[in-house]
Amino acid sequence: MAEKHYRRRTVEEITGLSRSTIYDQMNRKLFPRPVKLTGKAVAWPESAITEWLASRKKSDT
């Protein structure tokens, strides 16, 4: 089965981060980078977002 991919607005809803925070954290290598879907469209693999969320929960404890 193909992995699900999330566009930016969905990633914002899932993570609670704003667009600027997502891109700032990507630049600091603290957030996963998206993959290209087409020439201009990008999305984040569900597994990358799930792993990032899990790592945040670990660091909060």
PQR file of N, CA, C, O and H, with PARSE charges and radii, in Angstrom:
ATOM      1  N   MET A   1       0.847  -1.183   0.000 -0.4000 1.5000
ATOM      2  CA  MET A   1       0.000   0.000   0.000 -0.0000 2.0000
ATOM      3  C   MET A   1       0.894   1.248   0.000  0.5500 1.7000
ATOM      4  O   MET A   1       1.899   1.298   0.709 -0.5500 1.4000
ATOM      5  N   ALA A   2       0.531   2.217  -0.773 -0.4000 1.5000
ATOM      6  CA  ALA A   2       1.304   3.458  -0.879 -0.0000 2.0000
ATOM      7  C   ALA A   2       1.166   4.283   0.403  0.5500 1.7000
ATOM      8  O   ALA A   2       0.110   4.314   1.033 -0.5500 1.4000
ATOM      9  H   ALA A   2      -0.285   2.176  -1.349  0.4000 1.0000
ATOM     10  N   GLU A   3       2.250   4.941   0.763 -0.4000 1.5000
ATOM     11  CA  GLU A   3       2.236   5.780   1.957 -0.0000 2.0000
ATOM     12  C   GLU A   3       1.438   7.060   1.703  0.5500 1.7000
ATOM     13  O   GLU A   3       1.458   7.618   0.607 -0.5500 1.4000
ATOM     14  H   GLU A   3       3.108   4.916   0.250  0.4000 1.0000
ATOM     15  N   LYS A   4       0.753   7.498   2.724 -0.4000 1.5000
ATOM     16  CA  LYS A   4      -0.016   8.735   2.648 -0.0000 2.0000
ATOM     17  C   LYS A   4       0.940   9.925   2.768  0.5500 1.7000
ATOM     18  O   LYS A   4       1.932   9.867   3.494 -0.5500 1.4000
ATOM     19  H   LYS A   4       0.738   7.045   3.615  0.4000 1.0000
ATOM     20  N   HIS A   5       0.628  10.997   2.050 -0.4000 1.5000
ATOM     21  CA  HIS A   5       1.417  12.226   2.105 -0.0000 2.0000
ATOM     22  C   HIS A   5       0.515  13.386   2.479  0.5500 1.7000
ATOM     23  O   HIS A   5      -0.637  13.458   2.050 -0.5500 1.4000
ATOM     24  H   HIS A   5      -0.178  11.044   1.460  0.4000 1.0000
ATOM     25  N   TYR A   6       1.056  14.299   3.290 -0.4000 1.5000
ATOM     26  CA  TYR A   6       0.291  15.453   3.762 -0.0000 2.0000
ATOM     27  C   TYR A   6       0.825  16.738   3.151  0.5500 1.7000
ATOM     28  O   TYR A   6       2.036  16.959   3.118 -0.5500 1.4000
ATOM     29  H   TYR A   6       1.992  14.240   3.638  0.4000 1.0000
ATOM     30  N   ARG A   7      -0.066  17.576   2.673 -0.4000 1.5000
ATOM     31  CA  ARG A   7       0.306  18.900   2.182 -0.0000 2.0000
ATOM     32  C   ARG A   7       0.513  19.826   3.386  0.5500 1.7000
ATOM     33  O   ARG A   7       0.164  19.472   4.513 -0.5500 1.4000
ATOM     34  H   ARG A   7      -1.049  17.396   2.700  0.4000 1.0000
ATOM     35  N   ARG A   8       1.075  20.997   3.145 -0.4000 1.5000
ATOM     36  CA  ARG A   8       1.489  21.891   4.230 -0.0000 2.0000
ATOM     37  C   ARG A   8       0.368  22.243   5.203  0.5500 1.7000
ATOM     38  O   ARG A   8       0.571  22.182   6.416 -0.5500 1.4000
ATOM     39  H   ARG A   8       1.359  21.285   2.230  0.4000 1.0000
ATOM     40  N   ARG A   9      -0.784  22.603   4.709 -0.4000 1.5000
ATOM     41  CA  ARG A   9      -1.876  23.000   5.610 -0.0000 2.0000
ATOM     42  C   ARG A   9      -2.266  21.875   6.559  0.5500 1.7000
ATOM     43  O   ARG A   9      -2.570  22.119   7.726 -0.5500 1.4000
ATOM     44  H   ARG A   9      -0.948  22.653   3.723  0.4000 1.0000
ATOM     45  N   THR A  10      -2.258  20.658   6.062 -0.4000 1.5000
ATOM     46  CA  THR A  10      -2.569  19.508   6.909 -0.0000 2.0000
ATOM     47  C   THR A  10      -1.464  19.299   7.937  0.5500 1.7000
ATOM     48  O   THR A  10      -1.744  18.987   9.094 -0.5500 1.4000
ATOM     49  H   THR A  10      -2.011  20.460   5.113  0.4000 1.0000
ATOM     50  N   VAL A  11      -0.206  19.471   7.521 -0.4000 1.5000
ATOM     51  CA  VAL A  11       0.917  19.352   8.456 -0.0000 2.0000
ATOM     52  C   VAL A  11       0.795  20.405   9.554  0.5500 1.7000
ATOM     53  O   VAL A  11       1.063  20.116  10.720 -0.5500 1.4000
ATOM     54  H   VAL A  11       0.021  19.725   6.581  0.4000 1.0000
ATOM     55  N   GLU A  12       0.396  21.615   9.192 -0.4000 1.5000
ATOM     56  CA  GLU A  12       0.192  22.669  10.189 -0.0000 2.0000
ATOM     57  C   GLU A  12      -0.870  22.240  11.201  0.5500 1.7000
ATOM     58  O   GLU A  12      -0.687  22.427  12.404 -0.5500 1.4000
ATOM     59  H   GLU A  12       0.179  21.849   8.244  0.4000 1.0000
ATOM     60  N   GLU A  13      -1.975  21.667  10.726 -0.4000 1.5000
ATOM     61  CA  GLU A  13      -3.045  21.228  11.621 -0.0000 2.0000
ATOM     62  C   GLU A  13      -2.591  20.095  12.535  0.5500 1.7000
ATOM     63  O   GLU A  13      -2.888  20.098  13.730 -0.5500 1.4000
ATOM     64  H   GLU A  13      -2.124  21.515   9.748  0.4000 1.0000
ATOM     65  N   ILE A  14      -1.871  19.127  11.972 -0.4000 1.5000
ATOM     66  CA  ILE A  14      -1.424  17.965  12.747 -0.0000 2.0000
ATOM     67  C   ILE A  14      -0.407  18.363  13.809  0.5500 1.7000
ATOM     68  O   ILE A  14      -0.490  17.909  14.951 -0.5500 1.4000
ATOM     69  H   ILE A  14      -1.630  19.124  11.002  0.4000 1.0000
ATOM     70  N   THR A  15       0.549  19.207  13.439 -0.4000 1.5000
ATOM     71  CA  THR A  15       1.652  19.547  14.344 -0.0000 2.0000
ATOM     72  C   THR A  15       1.359  20.739  15.239  0.5500 1.7000
ATOM     73  O   THR A  15       1.963  20.888  16.301 -0.5500 1.4000
ATOM     74  H   THR A  15       0.616  19.575  12.512  0.4000 1.0000
ATOM     75  N   GLY A  16       0.434  21.585  14.812 -0.4000 1.5000
ATOM     76  CA  GLY A  16       0.169  22.809  15.564 -0.0000 2.0000
ATOM     77  C   GLY A  16       1.192  23.897  15.291  0.5500 1.7000
ATOM     78  O   GLY A  16       1.222  24.909  15.992 -0.5500 1.4000
ATOM     79  H   GLY A  16      -0.057  21.464  13.949  0.4000 1.0000
ATOM     80  N   LEU A  17       2.035  23.701  14.275 -0.4000 1.5000
ATOM     81  CA  LEU A  17       3.058  24.682  13.922 -0.0000 2.0000
ATOM     82  C   LEU A  17       2.564  25.576  12.791  0.5500 1.7000
ATOM     83  O   LEU A  17       1.759  25.154  11.960 -0.5500 1.4000
ATOM     84  H   LEU A  17       2.011  22.879  13.706  0.4000 1.0000
ATOM     85  N   SER A  18       3.051  26.805  12.768 -0.4000 1.5000
ATOM     86  CA  SER A  18       2.729  27.711  11.665 -0.0000 2.0000
ATOM     87  C   SER A  18       3.658  27.422  10.486  0.5500 1.7000
ATOM     88  O   SER A  18       4.661  26.723  10.628 -0.5500 1.4000
ATOM     89  H   SER A  18       3.705  27.147  13.443  0.4000 1.0000
ATOM     90  N   ARG A  19       3.311  27.964   9.333 -0.4000 1.5000
ATOM     91  CA  ARG A  19       4.127  27.794   8.141 -0.0000 2.0000
ATOM     92  C   ARG A  19       5.551  28.263   8.374  0.5500 1.7000
ATOM     93  O   ARG A  19       6.507  27.563   8.041 -0.5500 1.4000
ATOM     94  H   ARG A  19       2.496  28.532   9.217  0.4000 1.0000
ATOM     95  N   SER A  20       5.689  29.445   8.946 -0.4000 1.5000
ATOM     96  CA  SER A  20       7.037  29.995   9.145 -0.0000 2.0000
ATOM     97  C   SER A  20       7.843  29.151  10.130  0.5500 1.7000
ATOM     98  O   SER A  20       9.053  29.002   9.962 -0.5500 1.4000
ATOM     99  H   SER A  20       4.912  30.014   9.217  0.4000 1.0000
ATOM    100  N   THR A  21       7.202  28.603  11.140 -0.4000 1.5000
ATOM    101  CA  THR A  21       7.906  27.755  12.106 -0.0000 2.0000
ATOM    102  C   THR A  21       8.344  26.448  11.458  0.5500 1.7000
ATOM    103  O   THR A  21       9.449  25.969  11.713 -0.5500 1.4000
ATOM    104  H   THR A  21       6.219  28.724  11.277  0.4000 1.0000
ATOM    105  N   ILE A  22       7.489  25.870  10.624 -0.4000 1.5000
ATOM    106  CA  ILE A  22       7.852  24.639   9.924 -0.0000 2.0000
ATOM    107  C   ILE A  22       9.098  24.873   9.085  0.5500 1.7000
ATOM    108  O   ILE A  22      10.048  24.093   9.162 -0.5500 1.4000
ATOM    109  H   ILE A  22       6.591  26.259  10.417  0.4000 1.0000
ATOM    110  N   TYR A  23       9.110  25.936   8.282 -0.4000 1.5000
ATOM    111  CA  TYR A  23      10.258  26.194   7.414 -0.0000 2.0000
ATOM    112  C   TYR A  23      11.496  26.609   8.206  0.5500 1.7000
ATOM    113  O   TYR A  23      12.615  26.278   7.814 -0.5500 1.4000
ATOM    114  H   TYR A  23       8.338  26.569   8.220  0.4000 1.0000
ATOM    115  N   ASP A  24      11.317  27.321   9.303 -0.4000 1.5000
ATOM    116  CA  ASP A  24      12.453  27.675  10.160 -0.0000 2.0000
ATOM    117  C   ASP A  24      13.072  26.408  10.746  0.5500 1.7000
ATOM    118  O   ASP A  24      14.293  26.253  10.739 -0.5500 1.4000
ATOM    119  H   ASP A  24      10.408  27.591   9.622  0.4000 1.0000
ATOM    120  N   GLN A  25      12.241  25.511  11.249 -0.4000 1.5000
ATOM    121  CA  GLN A  25      12.759  24.264  11.828 -0.0000 2.0000
ATOM    122  C   GLN A  25      13.383  23.364  10.763  0.5500 1.7000
ATOM    123  O   GLN A  25      14.347  22.653  11.046 -0.5500 1.4000
ATOM    124  H   GLN A  25      11.249  25.637  11.255  0.4000 1.0000
ATOM    125  N   MET A  26      12.849  23.387   9.545 -0.4000 1.5000
ATOM    126  CA  MET A  26      13.474  22.626   8.464 -0.0000 2.0000
ATOM    127  C   MET A  26      14.875  23.161   8.189  0.5500 1.7000
ATOM    128  O   MET A  26      15.808  22.382   7.996 -0.5500 1.4000
ATOM    129  H   MET A  26      12.067  23.965   9.315  0.4000 1.0000
ATOM    130  N   ASN A  27      15.029  24.473   8.171 -0.4000 1.5000
ATOM    131  CA  ASN A  27      16.347  25.082   7.932 -0.0000 2.0000
ATOM    132  C   ASN A  27      17.338  24.740   9.024  0.5500 1.7000
ATOM    133  O   ASN A  27      18.540  24.650   8.774 -0.5500 1.4000
ATOM    134  H   ASN A  27      14.271  25.106   8.328  0.4000 1.0000
ATOM    135  N   ARG A  28      16.834  24.547  10.250 -0.4000 1.5000
ATOM    136  CA  ARG A  28      17.699  24.186  11.377 -0.0000 2.0000
ATOM    137  C   ARG A  28      17.804  22.674  11.555  0.5500 1.7000
ATOM    138  O   ARG A  28      18.363  22.194  12.541 -0.5500 1.4000
ATOM    139  H   ARG A  28      15.857  24.620  10.453  0.4000 1.0000
ATOM    140  N   LYS A  29      17.252  21.915  10.577 -0.4000 1.5000
ATOM    141  CA  LYS A  29      17.287  20.448  10.579 -0.0000 2.0000
ATOM    142  C   LYS A  29      16.569  19.842  11.787  0.5500 1.7000
ATOM    143  O   LYS A  29      16.967  18.795  12.298 -0.5500 1.4000
ATOM    144  H   LYS A  29      16.798  22.305   9.776  0.4000 1.0000
ATOM    145  N   LEU A  30      15.506  20.516  12.234 -0.4000 1.5000
ATOM    146  CA  LEU A  30      14.715  20.032  13.362 -0.0000 2.0000
ATOM    147  C   LEU A  30      13.361  19.486  12.924  0.5500 1.7000
ATOM    148  O   LEU A  30      12.602  18.968  13.743 -0.5500 1.4000
ATOM    149  H   LEU A  30      15.183  21.367  11.819  0.4000 1.0000
ATOM    150  N   PHE A  31      13.059  19.600  11.635 -0.4000 1.5000
ATOM    151  CA  PHE A  31      11.779  19.144  11.094 -0.0000 2.0000
ATOM    152  C   PHE A  31      12.054  18.484   9.754  0.5500 1.7000
ATOM    153  O   PHE A  31      12.910  18.948   9.001 -0.5500 1.4000
ATOM    154  H   PHE A  31      13.675  20.020  10.969  0.4000 1.0000
ATOM    155  N   PRO A  32      11.332  17.394   9.441 -0.5600 1.5000
ATOM    156  CA  PRO A  32      11.602  16.695   8.173  0.2800 2.0000
ATOM    157  C   PRO A  32      11.301  17.540   6.947  0.5500 1.7000
ATOM    158  O   PRO A  32      10.419  18.399   6.969 -0.5500 1.4000
ATOM    159  N   ARG A  33      12.038  17.290   5.893 -0.4000 1.5000
ATOM    160  CA  ARG A  33      11.826  17.985   4.626 -0.0000 2.0000
ATOM    161  C   ARG A  33      10.746  17.262   3.829  0.5500 1.7000
ATOM    162  O   ARG A  33      10.599  16.045   3.933 -0.5500 1.4000
ATOM    163  H   ARG A  33      12.754  16.593   5.876  0.4000 1.0000
ATOM    164  N   PRO A  34       9.997  18.011   3.039 -0.5600 1.5000
ATOM    165  CA  PRO A  34       8.969  17.380   2.196  0.2800 2.0000
ATOM    166  C   PRO A  34       9.597  16.718   0.982  0.5500 1.7000
ATOM    167  O   PRO A  34      10.769  16.926   0.671 -0.5500 1.4000
ATOM    168  N   VAL A  35       8.792  15.919   0.308 -0.4000 1.5000
ATOM    169  CA  VAL A  35       9.209  15.311  -0.951 -0.0000 2.0000
ATOM    170  C   VAL A  35       8.434  15.973  -2.079  0.5500 1.7000
ATOM    171  O   VAL A  35       7.315  16.444  -1.876 -0.5500 1.4000
ATOM    172  H   VAL A  35       7.840  15.749   0.560  0.4000 1.0000
ATOM    173  N   LYS A  36       9.029  16.009  -3.276 -0.4000 1.5000
ATOM    174  CA  LYS A  36       8.355  16.611  -4.434 -0.0000 2.0000
ATOM    175  C   LYS A  36       7.296  15.663  -4.970  0.5500 1.7000
ATOM    176  O   LYS A  36       7.542  14.469  -5.140 -0.5500 1.4000
ATOM    177  H   LYS A  36       9.938  15.626  -3.441  0.4000 1.0000
ATOM    178  N   LEU A  37       6.122  16.207  -5.232 -0.4000 1.5000
ATOM    179  CA  LEU A  37       5.061  15.444  -5.882 -0.0000 2.0000
ATOM    180  C   LEU A  37       5.028  15.755  -7.375  0.5500 1.7000
ATOM    181  O   LEU A  37       4.903  14.863  -8.214 -0.5500 1.4000
ATOM    182  H   LEU A  37       5.922  17.177  -5.093  0.4000 1.0000
ATOM    183  N   THR A  38       5.144  17.052  -7.680 -0.4000 1.5000
ATOM    184  CA  THR A  38       5.191  17.521  -9.066 -0.0000 2.0000
ATOM    185  C   THR A  38       6.238  18.623  -9.127  0.5500 1.7000
ATOM    186  O   THR A  38       7.019  18.781  -8.188 -0.5500 1.4000
ATOM    187  H   THR A  38       5.246  17.776  -6.998  0.4000 1.0000
ATOM    188  N   GLY A  39       6.270  19.381 -10.204 -0.4000 1.5000
ATOM    189  CA  GLY A  39       7.237  20.456 -10.352 -0.0000 2.0000
ATOM    190  C   GLY A  39       7.196  21.472  -9.221  0.5500 1.7000
ATOM    191  O   GLY A  39       8.241  21.955  -8.784 -0.5500 1.4000
ATOM    192  H   GLY A  39       5.635  19.253 -10.966  0.4000 1.0000
ATOM    193  N   LYS A  40       6.004  21.801  -8.743 -0.4000 1.5000
ATOM    194  CA  LYS A  40       5.869  22.799  -7.679 -0.0000 2.0000
ATOM    195  C   LYS A  40       5.306  22.242  -6.381  0.5500 1.7000
ATOM    196  O   LYS A  40       5.549  22.810  -5.316 -0.5500 1.4000
ATOM    197  H   LYS A  40       5.155  21.409  -9.098  0.4000 1.0000
ATOM    198  N   ALA A  41       4.570  21.161  -6.442 -0.4000 1.5000
ATOM    199  CA  ALA A  41       3.886  20.624  -5.259 -0.0000 2.0000
ATOM    200  C   ALA A  41       4.798  19.730  -4.427  0.5500 1.7000
ATOM    201  O   ALA A  41       5.519  18.885  -4.957 -0.5500 1.4000
ATOM    202  H   ALA A  41       4.373  20.700  -7.306  0.4000 1.0000
ATOM    203  N   VAL A  42       4.751  19.934  -3.112 -0.4000 1.5000
ATOM    204  CA  VAL A  42       5.484  19.088  -2.181 -0.0000 2.0000
ATOM    205  C   VAL A  42       4.522  18.596  -1.105  0.5500 1.7000
ATOM    206  O   VAL A  42       3.447  19.160  -0.902 -0.5500 1.4000
ATOM    207  H   VAL A  42       4.165  20.621  -2.681  0.4000 1.0000
ATOM    208  N   ALA A  43       4.937  17.526  -0.420 -0.4000 1.5000
ATOM    209  CA  ALA A  43       4.150  16.980   0.676 -0.0000 2.0000
ATOM    210  C   ALA A  43       5.079  16.214   1.597  0.5500 1.7000
ATOM    211  O   ALA A  43       6.176  15.816   1.204 -0.5500 1.4000
ATOM    212  H   ALA A  43       5.811  17.068  -0.585  0.4000 1.0000
ATOM    213  N   TRP A  44       4.634  16.013   2.813 -0.4000 1.5000
ATOM    214  CA  TRP A  44       5.416  15.288   3.802 -0.0000 2.0000
ATOM    215  C   TRP A  44       4.869  13.878   3.928  0.5500 1.7000
ATOM    216  O   TRP A  44       3.656  13.701   4.041 -0.5500 1.4000
ATOM    217  H   TRP A  44       3.743  16.336   3.132  0.4000 1.0000
ATOM    218  N   PRO A  45       5.743  12.855   3.912 -0.5600 1.5000
ATOM    219  CA  PRO A  45       5.280  11.490   4.129  0.2800 2.0000
ATOM    220  C   PRO A  45       4.698  11.348   5.538  0.5500 1.7000
ATOM    221  O   PRO A  45       5.219  11.921   6.495 -0.5500 1.4000
ATOM    222  N   GLU A  46       3.633  10.590   5.651 -0.4000 1.5000
ATOM    223  CA  GLU A  46       2.992  10.377   6.947 -0.0000 2.0000
ATOM    224  C   GLU A  46       3.994   9.833   7.964  0.5500 1.7000
ATOM    225  O   GLU A  46       3.974  10.236   9.127 -0.5500 1.4000
ATOM    226  H   GLU A  46       3.210  10.124   4.873  0.4000 1.0000
ATOM    227  N   SER A  47       4.863   8.930   7.539 -0.4000 1.5000
ATOM    228  CA  SER A  47       5.834   8.336   8.455 -0.0000 2.0000
ATOM    229  C   SER A  47       6.794   9.382   9.029  0.5500 1.7000
ATOM    230  O   SER A  47       7.171   9.297  10.198 -0.5500 1.4000
ATOM    231  H   SER A  47       4.880   8.603   6.594  0.4000 1.0000
ATOM    232  N   ALA A  48       7.188  10.361   8.224 -0.4000 1.5000
ATOM    233  CA  ALA A  48       8.099  11.407   8.700 -0.0000 2.0000
ATOM    234  C   ALA A  48       7.434  12.272   9.763  0.5500 1.7000
ATOM    235  O   ALA A  48       8.064  12.648  10.751 -0.5500 1.4000
ATOM    236  H   ALA A  48       6.881  10.430   7.274  0.4000 1.0000
ATOM    237  N   ILE A  49       6.158  12.584   9.554 -0.4000 1.5000
ATOM    238  CA  ILE A  49       5.431  13.402  10.532 -0.0000 2.0000
ATOM    239  C   ILE A  49       5.199  12.602  11.806  0.5500 1.7000
ATOM    240  O   ILE A  49       5.338  13.137  12.906 -0.5500 1.4000
ATOM    241  H   ILE A  49       5.646  12.279   8.751  0.4000 1.0000
ATOM    242  N   THR A  50       4.848  11.333  11.671 -0.4000 1.5000
ATOM    243  CA  THR A  50       4.623  10.471  12.834 -0.0000 2.0000
ATOM    244  C   THR A  50       5.897  10.339  13.662  0.5500 1.7000
ATOM    245  O   THR A  50       5.853  10.424  14.890 -0.5500 1.4000
ATOM    246  H   THR A  50       4.734  10.899  10.777  0.4000 1.0000
ATOM    247  N   GLU A  51       7.029  10.130  12.994 -0.4000 1.5000
ATOM    248  CA  GLU A  51       8.312  10.032  13.703 -0.0000 2.0000
ATOM    249  C   GLU A  51       8.651  11.338  14.405  0.5500 1.7000
ATOM    250  O   GLU A  51       9.120  11.324  15.543 -0.5500 1.4000
ATOM    251  H   GLU A  51       7.064  10.061  11.997  0.4000 1.0000
ATOM    252  N   TRP A  52       8.422  12.460  13.746 -0.4000 1.5000
ATOM    253  CA  TRP A  52       8.722  13.756  14.342 -0.0000 2.0000
ATOM    254  C   TRP A  52       7.862  13.966  15.587  0.5500 1.7000
ATOM    255  O   TRP A  52       8.366  14.400  16.623 -0.5500 1.4000
ATOM    256  H   TRP A  52       8.041  12.471  12.821  0.4000 1.0000
ATOM    257  N   LEU A  53       6.569  13.662  15.489 -0.4000 1.5000
ATOM    258  CA  LEU A  53       5.679  13.807  16.643 -0.0000 2.0000
ATOM    259  C   LEU A  53       6.123  12.908  17.797  0.5500 1.7000
ATOM    260  O   LEU A  53       6.110  13.330  18.953 -0.5500 1.4000
ATOM    261  H   LEU A  53       6.160  13.309  14.647  0.4000 1.0000
ATOM    262  N   ALA A  54       6.516  11.676  17.487 -0.4000 1.5000
ATOM    263  CA  ALA A  54       6.981  10.747  18.523 -0.0000 2.0000
ATOM    264  C   ALA A  54       8.252  11.261  19.196  0.5500 1.7000
ATOM    265  O   ALA A  54       8.408  11.136  20.411 -0.5500 1.4000
ATOM    266  H   ALA A  54       6.527  11.333  16.548  0.4000 1.0000
ATOM    267  N   SER A  55       9.151  11.834  18.415 -0.4000 1.5000
ATOM    268  CA  SER A  55      10.396  12.361  18.995 -0.0000 2.0000
ATOM    269  C   SER A  55      10.117  13.556  19.900  0.5500 1.7000
ATOM    270  O   SER A  55      10.818  13.760  20.892 -0.5500 1.4000
ATOM    271  H   SER A  55       9.025  11.936  17.428  0.4000 1.0000
ATOM    272  N   ARG A  56       9.106  14.339  19.567 -0.4000 1.5000
ATOM    273  CA  ARG A  56       8.728  15.482  20.404 -0.0000 2.0000
ATOM    274  C   ARG A  56       8.177  15.005  21.741  0.5500 1.7000
ATOM    275  O   ARG A  56       8.465  15.604  22.778 -0.5500 1.4000
ATOM    276  H   ARG A  56       8.537  14.174  18.761  0.4000 1.0000
ATOM    277  N   LYS A  57       7.393  13.941  21.729 -0.4000 1.5000
ATOM    278  CA  LYS A  57       6.838  13.400  22.963 -0.0000 2.0000
ATOM    279  C   LYS A  57       7.938  12.864  23.868  0.5500 1.7000
ATOM    280  O   LYS A  57       7.877  13.024  25.087 -0.5500 1.4000
ATOM    281  H   LYS A  57       7.159  13.454  20.887  0.4000 1.0000
ATOM    282  N   LYS A  58       8.956  12.220  23.267 -0.4000 1.5000
ATOM    283  CA  LYS A  58      10.093  11.699  24.043 -0.0000 2.0000
ATOM    284  C   LYS A  58      10.850  12.829  24.709  0.5500 1.7000
ATOM    285  O   LYS A  58      11.224  12.718  25.877 -0.5500 1.4000
ATOM    286  H   LYS A  58       9.005  12.090  22.277  0.4000 1.0000
ATOM    287  N   SER A  59      11.085  13.916  23.986 -0.4000 1.5000
ATOM    288  CA  SER A  59      11.876  15.020  24.531 -0.0000 2.0000
ATOM    289  C   SER A  59      11.091  15.824  25.568  0.5500 1.7000
ATOM    290  O   SER A  59      11.687  16.544  26.370 -0.5500 1.4000
ATOM    291  H   SER A  59      10.782  14.006  23.037  0.4000 1.0000
ATOM    292  N   ASP A  60       9.764  15.708  25.559 -0.4000 1.5000
ATOM    293  CA  ASP A  60       8.947  16.413  26.542 -0.0000 2.0000
ATOM    294  C   ASP A  60       8.951  15.725  27.896  0.5500 1.7000
ATOM    295  O   ASP A  60       8.621  16.347  28.906 -0.5500 1.4000
ATOM    296  H   ASP A  60       9.280  15.124  24.907  0.4000 1.0000
ATOM    297  N   THR A  61       9.324  14.440  27.935 -0.4000 1.5000
ATOM    298  CA  THR A  61       9.295  13.711  29.195 -0.0000 2.0000
ATOM    299  C   THR A  61      10.605  13.747  29.904  0.5500 1.7000
ATOM    300  O   THR A  61      10.738  13.174  30.985 -0.5500 1.4000
ATOM    301  H   THR A  61       9.593  13.934  27.115  0.4000 1.0000
TER
END
